């Protein structure tokens, strides 16, 4: 799987991540109704994410490879994503 830092940040923005200040990473939390559900982060910069990091990023937001590609390429809305998390039992 290939993912740039710019694409990862774009996914975080689409997820409406609540960003927190960090000196080493772009860091935040996916929130539902104001409650933090899980953390999301990636490195600063604009390069490709190295090695297994893209898969770890994808897994951190609880998506399969196919689901991640659909979300990243704007074929899945934020509401669809939230519904998918409900089906998976991650949020209620």
C-alpha positions in Angstrom: 0.0 0.0 0.0 1.3 3.5 -0.9 0.4 6.6 1.1 2.0 10.0 1.3 1.9 12.2 4.3 -0.2 14.7 2.4 -2.8 12.0 1.7 -2.8 10.8 5.3 -3.4 14.4 6.5 -6.2 14.7 3.9 -7.8 11.6 5.3 -7.5 13.1 8.8 -9.1 16.3 7.7 -11.9 14.3 6.0 -12.4 12.4 9.3 -12.8 15.8 11.0 -10.0 14.7 13.5 -9.7 17.0 16.5 -6.1 18.0 16.2 -3.8 18.4 19.2 -0.4 20.1 19.3 2.6 17.8 18.9 6.2 18.6 17.9 6.9 15.3 16.2 3.7 14.2 14.5 0.4 15.4 13.1 -1.8 14.1 15.9 -5.4 14.1 16.8 -8.5 12.1 17.8 -11.5 10.9 15.8 -14.5 12.1 17.8 -18.2 11.2 17.9 -20.5 13.6 19.7 -17.5 15.3 21.3 -16.1 12.1 22.7 -12.7 10.9 21.7 -13.0 7.5 20.1 -9.5 6.7 18.9 -6.2 8.5 18.2 -4.9 9.1 14.7 -1.4 10.4 13.8 1.3 10.5 11.1 4.6 12.3 10.6 5.2 15.8 9.4 6.4 16.4 5.9 5.3 15.6 2.3 7.1 12.4 1.6 5.8 8.8 1.3 5.1 7.0 4.5 7.8 4.3 4.8 7.5 0.6 5.1 4.5 -0.8 7.0 3.4 2.7 8.3 0.6 3.1 5.7 -0.9 -0.1 6.8 -0.6 0.9 10.5 -2.3 4.2 9.7 -5.1 2.4 7.8 -5.6 0.0 10.7 -5.6 2.8 13.2 -8.8 4.1 11.6 -10.3 0.6 11.5 -10.6 0.2 7.7 -9.8 -2.7 5.4 -7.5 -2.0 2.4 -10.5 -1.8 0.1 -12.5 0.5 2.5 -9.5 2.7 3.0 -9.0 3.2 -0.8 -12.7 4.0 -1.1 -12.5 6.6 1.7 -9.2 8.1 0.5 -10.5 8.5 -3.0 -13.8 10.2 -1.8 -16.1 7.3 -2.7 -17.1 7.0 1.0 -18.5 9.9 3.0 -17.9 10.6 6.6 -21.5 9.5 7.4 -20.8 6.2 5.5 -17.6 5.8 7.6 -19.4 6.4 10.8 -22.1 3.9 9.8 -19.3 1.3 9.0 -17.8 1.9 12.4 -21.3 1.2 14.0 -21.6 -2.0 12.0 -18.1 -3.1 13.2 -19.1 -2.3 16.8 -16.5 0.4 17.3 -19.0 3.2 18.0 -22.6 3.1 19.0 
